[in-house]
Amino acid sequence: MAAAVQAELGEPVRTDAWEHARTAWDIASGGRVVVQRLESVVIVLRSQEVADLERGEERLGIDSGRIPGTGREAL
């Protein structure tokens, strides 16, 4: 699935390798398309606001695998 999205949107802006790997592409609207591997493939379209928050966390080096509010924030 990620290869099909990459064929349309080009190189991803982010790929991570944690337990449920995600690949993300920024889109012209300022939003983001995210493909995540679970037991099946999930495609998520993020609004510009959510994508901006995610980009800010990436710039700050915040781990995308953390789970806020559960005591596992430091993952």
C-alpha positions, 0 to 999 in steps of 0.5 A: 500500500505504501508503495502505491501511495508513494507512486502518487505522492513521491518520497515520504517525509517520515518513516518510522520502524516502531511496532506499528510502522508508519509512513507519512506524506505531506500534501498540498493542503498542509495535511498529511497522508499516513499509511500504518501497518497493523494487522491490516493496512490503515490509511489516515488523512490528517488535517492541517492542524494535526499534521502541524502538531505532528511535524512540531513533535518531529522537530522536537525529537518527540518519539512517535511511539509514546502514549500520552497520559498512560505513564509511557510518555517517555518511550 
